[in-house]
Amino acid sequence: MRDLHRPLLMGAFGVLMATAGSAAVLGPHAAACAGRGPAMLVRVDGLKARTGLLRVQSYGGDPQRFFEKGTYLERVELPVPRAGVVEVCMPVPAPGIYAVSVRHDVAGNGRAERTDGGGMSGNPDVSLMDVLFKRRPSPVATSVEVRGVKLVPVTINYVQGTSFGPIARMER
């Protein structure tokens, strides 16, 4: 009987060891990314400060309506962690085509300010004019096919002078 349980215990130990060095998945839906999904595991990078709030929103349905006000499927708002990889789990209702947006409210006050940043799935190039005139990128550039748990990297862009882009790219 003891030998029958050994593979199960060793498997559980391996999972614990594999996750011990990993960052914790943030948000109220973290368990959805620990299973088979469907979900998007949004990995946020390029934060210019470890302050304020992150707002992550998922979109589905008609790709032409991605990012329209009030059309999101799910919204998660959480404090920016002081250190480590930032990963937020966003469940989706079924396998399919989705998109995600991330806003970094640097001051954490809920108001849109020049110091805030944002990004989207697919990390499309967005100009300062696109931001000023609220032009959305092409659905093709931001669409993510979700089957199971899909890793979705999002790099945050910020206004700096007369440009809009990732901090690292603007420093060059």
Sequence and secondary structure as in RCSB ss.txt:
>XXXX:A:sequence
MRDLHRPLLMGAFGVLMATAGSAAVLGPHAAACAGRGPAMLVRVDGLKARTGLLRVQSYGGDPQRFFEKGTYLER
VELPVPRAGVVEVCMPVPAPGIYAVSVRHDVAGNGRAERTDGGGMSGNPDVSLMDVLFKRRPSPVATSVEVRGVK
LVPVTINYVQGTSFGPIARMER
>XXXX:A:secstr
 HHHHHHHHHHHHHHHHHHHTS  EESTTHHHHHTT SEEEEEEE  S S SEEEEEEE S GGGTT TT  SEE
EEEE  SSS EEEEEE SSSEEEEEEEEEETT SSS  TT EEEETT     HHHHHTT    HHHH EEESSEE
EEEEE EEEETTEEEEHHHHH 
